[in-house]
Amino acid sequence: MKLAVMTQPTFFVEEDKIISSLFDEGLDNLHLYKPGSSPMYSERLLTLLPDEYYNKITVHDNFYLKEEYNLRGIHIDDDTTPVPSGYKGHVSRTCTRLDNLKETKRNADYVFLKYICDSQTEVGQKASFTASELREASRRGLIDRHVYALGGMNLDTIRLAKDYGFGGVVICGDLWNRFNIHQELDYQALIDHFSKIRKAIG
């Protein structure tokens, strides 16, 4: 099973140090997700990271950064927006409907399916699918190694994602909620929790 970590949607002071530490601890798939932000801030964050980690980073916006920093690829946050004209390289997508999943997989290296469980970052956002719907999707081969579970993933729900046959999970709130970006400087608890997640992934 694969593990992807999605960044906080906002930038903060210790972010480059935390991301570097996550890579040092074995992270190999970071999604740089900063909706609505100026590309200047993403560029600044990237320049603060060791360049040997660039090939493990996928951008959700400002796709020119992929070529400029030789990043892993781009992520399109829906299942309909076309790949940028002339783009060649790694593409992943987000899908929110099981009936669109088969087609979405054809147009991506892997797909984030959300919301599998109640979100830990979006207040009030509940799971989009029932357990029986997910089991049926798995039985039909819609959920497979190319589909990652997004939404409410933590040490407990990772087990569920495995049972449903997902090829990976996307961690966001379960990790970042362990560090107060406004008050804390010590992020060791976050790094320790990441190590537990990696062990749970197996």
C-alpha positions as CSV (number, residue, x, y, z in Angstrom):
1,M,0.0,0.0,0.0
2,K,1.2,3.5,-0.9
3,L,1.3,6.6,1.2
4,A,0.8,10.2,0.0
5,V,0.9,13.2,2.3
6,M,-1.0,16.4,1.3
7,T,0.3,19.7,2.6
8,Q,-1.6,22.2,4.7
9,P,-3.5,24.5,2.3
10,T,-1.8,27.5,3.9
11,F,1.9,28.3,4.3
12,F,3.6,28.5,7.7
13,V,7.0,29.3,9.1
14,E,8.2,25.8,10.0
15,E,6.8,24.1,6.9
16,D,10.0,23.5,5.0
17,K,11.7,22.0,8.1
18,I,8.8,19.6,8.7
19,I,8.6,18.6,5.1
20,S,12.3,17.9,4.9
21,S,12.1,15.8,8.1
22,L,9.2,13.8,6.6
23,F,11.3,13.1,3.5
24,D,14.2,12.1,5.8
25,E,11.8,9.7,7.6
26,G,10.9,8.0,4.3
27,L,8.1,10.0,2.7
28,D,8.2,9.5,-1.1
29,N,5.0,11.2,-2.2
30,L,4.2,14.7,-1.2
31,H,1.3,16.6,-2.7
32,L,1.9,20.4,-2.7
33,Y,-1.7,21.7,-2.2
34,K,-2.0,25.5,-1.8
35,P,-5.3,26.5,-3.4
36,G,-5.6,30.1,-4.3
37,S,-2.1,31.1,-3.2
38,S,0.4,33.1,-5.1
39,P,2.9,30.8,-7.0
40,M,5.7,33.0,-5.5
41,Y,5.1,31.3,-2.1
42,S,5.2,27.8,-3.5
43,E,8.5,28.7,-5.3
44,R,9.9,30.0,-2.0
45,L,9.0,26.8,-0.2
46,L,10.5,24.7,-2.9
47,T,13.8,26.6,-2.8
48,L,14.0,25.9,0.9
49,L,13.8,22.1,0.4
50,P,16.8,20.0,-0.6
51,D,16.6,19.5,-4.4
52,E,17.1,15.7,-4.1
53,Y,13.5,15.6,-2.9
54,Y,11.9,17.4,-5.8
55,N,11.2,14.2,-7.7
56,K,8.9,13.2,-4.8
57,I,6.7,16.3,-5.0
58,T,3.5,16.6,-7.1
59,V,1.9,20.1,-7.5
60,H,-1.9,20.8,-7.5
61,D,-1.6,24.2,-9.1
62,N,0.8,26.4,-10.9
63,F,1.8,23.5,-13.0
64,Y,4.8,25.3,-14.5
65,L,6.6,24.5,-11.3
66,K,6.7,20.9,-12.4
67,E,9.2,21.7,-15.2
68,E,11.0,24.5,-13.4
69,Y,11.9,22.4,-10.4
70,N,11.9,19.0,-12.1
71,L,9.1,17.8,-9.8
72,R,7.4,14.4,-9.9
73,G,4.2,15.5,-11.6
74,I,0.9,17.4,-11.5
75,H,-2.4,16.7,-9.8
76,I,-5.7,17.8,-11.3
77,D,-8.3,18.3,-8.5
78,D,-11.3,16.9,-10.5
79,D,-12.0,14.2,-13.0
80,T,-12.9,16.4,-16.0
81,T,-10.3,19.2,-16.5
82,P,-8.1,18.3,-19.4
83,V,-4.3,17.9,-18.9
84,P,-2.5,21.1,-20.0
85,S,-1.8,21.2,-23.7
86,G,1.6,19.8,-24.5
87,Y,2.2,18.3,-21.0
88,K,4.0,15.1,-20.9
89,G,4.6,13.4,-17.6
90,H,3.0,12.0,-14.4
91,V,-0.6,13.0,-13.8
92,S,-2.9,12.2,-10.9
93,R,-6.5,13.3,-10.3
94,T,-9.2,13.6,-7.7
95,C,-12.5,11.9,-8.2
96,T,-15.7,12.1,-6.0
97,R,-18.0,9.7,-7.7
98,L,-17.7,5.9,-8.1
99,D,-19.4,6.0,-11.4
100,N,-16.7,8.2,-12.8
101,L,-13.8,6.2,-11.4
102,K,-13.2,3.8,-14.3
103,E,-12.9,6.7,-16.8
104,T,-10.8,8.8,-14.4
105,K,-8.3,6.0,-13.9
106,R,-7.8,5.9,-17.7
107,N,-6.6,9.5,-17.6
108,A,-4.3,9.3,-14.6
109,D,-1.4,7.4,-13.1
110,Y,-3.4,7.2,-9.9
111,V,-6.6,8.7,-8.5
112,F,-7.6,10.1,-5.1
113,L,-11.2,9.0,-4.3
114,K,-12.8,11.3,-1.7
115,Y,-14.4,11.4,0.9
116,I,-13.9,7.9,2.2
117,C,-14.4,8.8,5.8
118,D,-15.5,12.0,7.6
119,S,-12.9,14.7,6.9
120,Q,-10.5,15.8,9.7
121,T,-9.7,19.1,7.9
122,E,-13.1,20.2,6.5
123,V,-15.5,20.8,9.3
124,G,-18.9,19.0,8.7
125,Q,-17.7,17.1,5.6
126,K,-19.0,13.6,6.0
127,A,-18.1,10.4,4.1
128,S,-19.5,10.3,0.6
129,F,-19.9,6.5,0.4
130,T,-21.4,3.7,2.4
131,A,-19.4,0.6,3.4
132,S,-21.5,-1.5,1.1
133,E,-20.9,0.9,-1.9
134,L,-17.1,0.7,-1.3
135,R,-17.1,-3.1,-1.0
136,E,-19.1,-3.4,-4.2
137,A,-16.8,-1.0,-6.0
138,S,-13.9,-3.1,-4.9
139,R,-15.6,-6.3,-6.0
140,R,-16.1,-4.8,-9.5
141,G,-12.4,-3.8,-9.7
142,L,-13.1,0.0,-9.6
143,I,-11.1,0.3,-6.4
144,D,-7.6,-1.1,-7.0
145,R,-3.9,-0.3,-6.7
146,H,-4.4,2.9,-8.7
147,V,-6.9,4.4,-6.3
148,Y,-6.0,6.1,-3.1
149,A,-8.4,6.7,-0.2
150,L,-8.7,10.4,0.7
151,G,-10.7,11.9,3.6
152,G,-10.5,11.0,7.2
153,M,-7.5,8.7,6.9
154,N,-5.8,7.9,10.2
155,L,-4.3,4.9,12.0
156,D,-7.8,3.4,12.4
157,T,-9.2,4.1,9.0
158,I,-6.1,2.9,7.2
159,R,-7.2,-0.6,8.1
160,L,-10.5,0.0,6.4
161,A,-8.9,1.3,3.3
162,K,-6.8,-1.9,3.1
163,D,-9.9,-4.0,3.5
164,Y,-11.6,-2.1,0.7
165,G,-8.7,-2.8,-1.6
166,F,-7.3,0.7,-2.0
167,G,-3.8,0.9,-3.4
168,G,-2.9,3.8,-1.1
169,V,-4.1,6.4,1.4
170,V,-3.7,10.2,1.5
171,I,-2.9,11.7,4.9
172,C,-3.6,15.3,5.7
173,G,-5.5,16.4,8.8
174,D,-4.4,13.4,10.9
175,L,-0.8,14.6,10.5
176,W,-1.0,18.4,10.5
177,N,-3.5,18.6,13.3
178,R,-0.7,17.5,15.6
179,F,1.2,20.7,15.1
180,N,-0.1,24.2,15.9
181,I,1.3,26.4,13.2
182,H,0.6,29.5,15.2
183,Q,2.1,28.5,18.6
184,E,4.5,25.7,18.3
185,L,8.1,25.2,17.1
186,D,8.7,21.6,18.2
187,Y,7.2,19.3,15.6
188,Q,8.6,16.0,16.9
189,A,5.2,14.7,17.8
190,L,4.1,15.1,14.1
191,I,7.2,13.2,12.9
192,D,6.7,10.5,15.4
193,H,3.1,10.1,14.3
194,F,4.2,9.9,10.6
195,S,6.5,6.9,11.6
196,K,3.4,5.2,13.1
197,I,1.5,5.8,9.9
198,R,4.2,4.3,7.8
199,K,4.3,1.2,9.9
200,A,0.5,0.9,9.6
201,I,0.7,1.2,5.8
202,G,3.1,-1.8,5.9
